[in-house]
Amino acid sequence: MTSKLDSLRQLTTIVADTGDINAIRTLQPQDATTNPSLLLKAAEQAEYTHLLDQAIAASRGSHDPLTDACDHFAVALGGEIIRLVPGRVSTEVDARLSFDRAATLDKARKLIEGYERAGITRDRVLIKIAATWEGIQAAAELEREQIQCNLTLLFSFAQARACADAGVHLISPFVGRIYDWYCKRDGRDWQGLEDPGVQSVARIYRYYKQHLYETVVMGASFRNIGQIEALAGCDRLTISPALLQQLAAEAGHVQRSSGLLGEVDSREVLDEQAFRWQHNDDAMATEKLAEGIRAFAVDQQKLEQLLAARMRASSAA
């Protein structure tokens, strides 16, 4: 009997939201996404220690070996993932650069150069950048250099509008974190198309399709399979291994979501002032974007601490 996962694959491109090689090997997604939290989780597992050691060795002699080791590790893990997926891997720019356009550009180019030195062409990689105004403008420039981007931590319609007009390749609007915010504020749960996170992604999808934007909409950050089914038919969905396994274990037919059809917002091109005001006017989006950047920055620092300790141990040996 057909599983819900197999049925969903007929409607939507499935992306694994993980850096776990074994999970990717088992679930066989089209693409995979990583972030600082997933890189940290991978770095803490014994099976990836050889990648840490390779990253440390490759960074020796550089002017900033710790930062370089982090970049080498991200690229090394991405390279392992690329061997298992037919599509792309997303590798994220340091969240601490989210408000620095020039530094974001430098880091993105450095990551792509790392992949290319490893024999991996840039068409197999998406550079993941937080959807701040500065991040969106950096992505616009990178796209002109044929470095395609995945704009993440996207919560507001203003972010989605600006990303589309910047010509970014793909956005990752978050479902679960929006859901979490409204659950906490209102003290209630939502199901299906009433879910505020689902409604946010569906609204963006309709806007992009109606106004003929080429930017790919990839729903992200799911809390349950009901949210996933409510967005069946979206361009892509990036899903954790646990929820992918749940979908694979359940028999059934998934239908294209009716939420992807309906009312569409009129087109509006935002300048910086309009973007900042409209994003600021959305309390949920303002809070969740800042929270997400802080959380990724903390995990980036933890990864640096792990690598620094391993560097010291290596030097002492």
C-alpha positions, 0 to 999 in steps of 0.5 A: 500500500502507498505510504503518505510519504510516497504520495506526498512525493508526487506533489512536492519535492521532499528535502531532508532537514538534517545533517545525519548521513544515515537518515539521508541514506535511508530516507532518500530525499531530493535535497538536504538542508543544514544549519548551525544547530544541525552542524553542531549535532553532527559534530558531537557524533563519533562518526563525524570526528574524522571530518572534524580532524580533516577540517582542523588539518585544512585550517592549519597555518591560516590567519583565523584557523578556528573560523576556517575549521568551521567553514571546512567542516560545513563544506566537508559535511555538505560534501558527504551529503551531496554524495547521497542526494541527487539535488542540492545541499544548503549550507548556512552563513554564520548567523552573526553576520546577518546584519552585515551585507559585505561580510555575508558576501565574503562568507558565501563566496568562501563557502562556494570556493571551498566546495569548488576546491572539493570538486563540487560545482556551485549548482549543487549548493545553496547558500543559506542566509537569514532573511534580514534586509542586509541578507536579502541584498547580499543574496541579490548580488550573489544570485547575479554571480550564479551563487544561488541562495536559500533565504531562511528564518523567514516569518513575515510577508515583507520578507517574502516580498523582498526576497522575490524582488531580489530574485533569490532562488529559494526561500524557507518560510517557517511553519512550526515557529509561527505556530509556536508563537501563536499557540503561546500567545493565544493559548490554543492549538490549530489544525490544518488550514487554520494553522497560522504557520500553514496560512503564512506559507500558503499566502506566500505561495499564492503570491509568488505563483500569481505574480509569476515569481520564479523563487521556489517556496520551501516550507520548513520547521514542521511540528506535525504531519498535519502541517505537512499535509496542509501544504502538500503541493507547495514547491518543496517541503524540508522535513525532519527525519522523525516526521519523514519516518512517520509519513513513511510509516503511515499508509494513505493518499495525500491530496494537493492542499486547497489552501494553495488556491484562493485570494492573492495579495496585490504586488508591492515592491518594497524599498528598505524603509517600507520593508523595515516598517512592515516587518517591524509591524509584525510582532511575531516575525520580529520576535522569531527572526531575532530569536532564530538568529540568536539561537543559531549564533549560540550553536555556532559558538558551541561548534567553535568551542568544540573545534577549539578544544579538539585543536588544543588536544591535537596540538598537545598530542 
